[in-house]
Amino acid sequence: MPPQRDIGLYIHVPLCRQRCHFCAFYLEIATPARIAAFLSALERELTLYHRQDVLAGRALQSIYFGGGTPTTIPSSQLASLLTRIRKIYALALDVETTVEAHPSTVTRQDLSRLAEAGFNRISLGAESMAPQDFIPIGRPGTISETEQAVENARAAGFSNINLDLMYGLPGQNLASWTATLHSLLALDPTHISCYALTIEDHTKLAQDIAKGLVPAPDEGLQIEMEEAAETVLAQAGFTRYEISNYAKSGYACRHNLLYWTDGDYLGLGPSAQSYVAGSRFGNIADLDAYTGQLQTDHLPVAERRILTHEEQQRDALIFGLRLLKGVPHTLARDDAGQRDILTHLTERGLIVNEHDRITLTPMGRRFADSVASELF
Ligand code: SF4
């Protein structure tokens, strides 16, 4: 029998206290009624998958509560949910268990409760350490709440702390971005994610830019900021291991690595995506429809596709290219057309195809999506 691939469990909480101006994700505003509806449907979804034995005794390498903002749900309920998951599924001994949190939504007591329930990694959405950056993007909260949340998380026992940042924000410049990086480093996280701001259609930020109320992102400046992040974070002992992710040694996010290393993951919750045994499927992105399906004991899957071997290889190549170490050359198709494309991408300085591995160059990383689309 072939060895079992690693698998992770993702719980998608599509609830936030309010919508940030740049955010185009499917989500709903968290109210006690919506939280209750979500949790009761999620419980049914967990039970259905458990009954169908979808994970077939495989031990979970990672559990990840993402969103949205999972911590809009009271910590006692998040803790109960994790306890239930830990009871019904086999876990790897060193299972990585992450909860995403907005700093304003967690008290010291909440964080202690989450750590006691088994969460051992926290990902806090800092976004910036300069208060003026929050205004145009409609990010609620203060810098001191971020600082307090990190201190509280550490006091609660979290030793693995990720902080998310965004760059290319309206009004941000290279000096203020560098200052944000240094302020963030002073909080001593183990992992940092740096995401370039992208303007999504139909968001308030897109409308504000169109009206001339807010400046559009400057691509050249974003590139300088990306380079500054790589330099400043490397000096502080962080390795960039994926386009947007930096970690101290031993702290790369195991759950997210599943996405980039062709691992399996089962996603629960509205709009959650899954990839299990060569099959990709995604849940309905609507809480009412999701709840309705589960009330009649149907899985809330909106689309499902079984991938051919070639499609699996293609996806492994596309996602794996996001890693700085790239992918084995054997993932590329061995035909004349593919070889021509690889040669062309190499000549344009977008990839390096050497030592049996394909990696993106710094320029290739900026155009990762178009490089991937040219490959297939
Ligand atoms: S907290 Fe995150 S998911 Fe929620 S609205 Fe803001 S960006 Fe979107």
Residues whose N, C-alpha, C, O or C-beta is under 5 A from the ligand:
A	BS01	SF4	C16 Q18 R19 C20 C23 G67 G68 T69
